[in-house]
């Protein structure tokens, strides 16, 4: 994973500054390669946890595939932490939890005249 994202770090078509992986970022953006790995990590962890709960509730044996799914997700998350450390010069200083600005009472768009 470090090699694949390392290639993207020097790719001129990737974003100049990467956003840290977050829930609100677009996971399908090709300019932000860490976002898709972040989605994949949570997918595997949720799949492993869901399979474990499903097997326990249905009284089936928990085979090796259940913890394996969860371990893949943990491994990808650890890899993302290593990528953030190795390429810290490429990441933005602030988290990417940016929401659309909503009009406030002092905003000119906040007061709308209704007929």
C-alpha positions as CSV (number, residue, x, y, z in Angstrom):
1,X,0.0,0.0,0.0
2,X,2.9,2.4,0.7
3,X,4.2,1.8,-2.8
4,X,0.9,2.3,-4.5
5,X,0.1,5.5,-2.6
6,X,3.8,6.6,-3.0
7,X,3.4,6.5,-6.7
8,X,0.3,8.7,-6.3
9,X,2.3,11.2,-4.2
10,X,4.5,12.1,-7.1
11,X,1.8,11.8,-9.7
12,X,1.2,15.3,-11.2
13,X,-2.5,14.5,-11.7
14,X,-3.2,13.8,-8.0
15,X,-4.3,16.7,-5.8
16,X,-1.5,19.1,-4.6
17,X,-2.6,18.5,-1.0
18,X,-4.4,15.4,0.2
19,X,-7.1,15.4,2.8
20,X,-6.9,13.1,5.7
21,X,-9.4,10.2,5.3
22,X,-12.8,11.1,6.7
23,X,-16.4,10.1,6.5
24,X,-17.5,13.2,4.6
25,X,-14.9,13.0,1.8
26,X,-15.7,11.5,-1.6
27,X,-14.3,7.9,-1.5
28,X,-14.4,7.7,-5.3
29,X,-12.2,10.7,-6.0
30,X,-9.1,9.7,-8.1
31,X,-7.3,12.8,-6.9
32,X,-7.5,11.6,-3.2
33,X,-6.2,8.0,-3.2
34,X,-6.4,7.5,0.6
35,X,-10.2,8.0,0.6
36,X,-10.9,4.7,-1.2
37,X,-8.6,2.8,1.1
38,X,-10.4,4.3,4.0
39,X,-13.8,3.1,2.6
40,X,-12.3,-0.4,2.0
41,X,-11.0,-0.6,5.6
42,X,-14.3,0.2,7.1
43,X,-16.1,-2.2,4.7
44,X,-13.9,-5.1,5.8
45,X,-14.2,-4.3,9.5
46,X,-18.0,-4.0,9.3
47,X,-18.2,-7.2,7.2
48,X,-16.1,-9.1,9.8
49,X,-18.1,-7.8,12.7
50,X,-21.4,-8.4,11.0
51,X,-20.4,-12.0,10.1
52,X,-19.3,-12.6,13.6
53,X,-22.6,-11.3,15.1
54,X,-24.6,-13.3,12.5
55,X,-22.8,-16.5,13.2
56,X,-23.1,-16.1,17.0
57,X,-26.8,-15.3,16.9
58,X,-27.6,-18.2,14.5
59,X,-25.5,-20.6,16.7
60,X,-23.1,-21.5,13.9
61,X,-19.4,-22.0,14.4
62,X,-17.2,-19.0,13.9
63,X,-14.7,-20.1,11.2
64,X,-11.4,-18.5,10.3
65,X,-13.0,-16.3,7.6
66,X,-14.8,-14.1,10.1
67,X,-11.7,-12.8,12.0
68,X,-9.8,-12.7,8.7
69,X,-12.2,-10.1,7.3
70,X,-11.9,-7.9,10.4
71,X,-8.1,-8.3,10.3
72,X,-7.9,-7.1,6.7
73,X,-9.8,-3.9,7.7
74,X,-7.5,-3.4,10.7
75,X,-4.4,-3.9,8.5
76,X,-5.6,-1.3,5.9
77,X,-6.3,1.2,8.8
78,X,-2.8,0.6,10.1
79,X,-1.5,1.1,6.6
80,X,-3.3,4.4,6.3
81,X,-1.7,5.6,9.5
82,X,1.7,4.6,8.1
83,X,0.9,6.4,4.8
84,X,-0.1,9.6,6.7
85,X,3.2,9.4,8.6
86,X,5.4,8.6,5.5
87,X,3.8,11.2,3.3
88,X,2.9,13.8,5.9
89,X,4.3,16.6,3.6
90,X,1.4,15.8,1.2
91,X,-1.5,15.9,3.7
92,X,-3.3,19.1,4.8
93,X,-2.8,20.3,8.3
94,X,-6.5,20.3,9.1
95,X,-8.9,17.4,9.0
96,X,-11.2,17.2,5.9
97,X,-14.4,17.5,7.9
98,X,-15.6,20.5,6.0
99,X,-19.3,21.0,5.5
100,X,-21.1,23.3,3.2
101,X,-21.5,26.7,4.8
102,X,-25.1,27.2,5.8
103,X,-26.5,30.6,5.9
104,X,-26.6,32.2,9.4
105,X,-28.8,35.1,10.6
106,X,-26.0,37.6,9.7
107,X,-25.8,36.2,6.2
108,X,-27.6,38.1,3.4
109,X,-29.0,34.8,2.1
110,X,-30.6,33.9,5.5
111,X,-33.5,36.3,5.2
112,X,-35.7,35.4,2.2
113,X,-38.6,37.6,1.3
114,X,-41.8,35.5,0.8
115,X,-44.8,36.9,-1.0
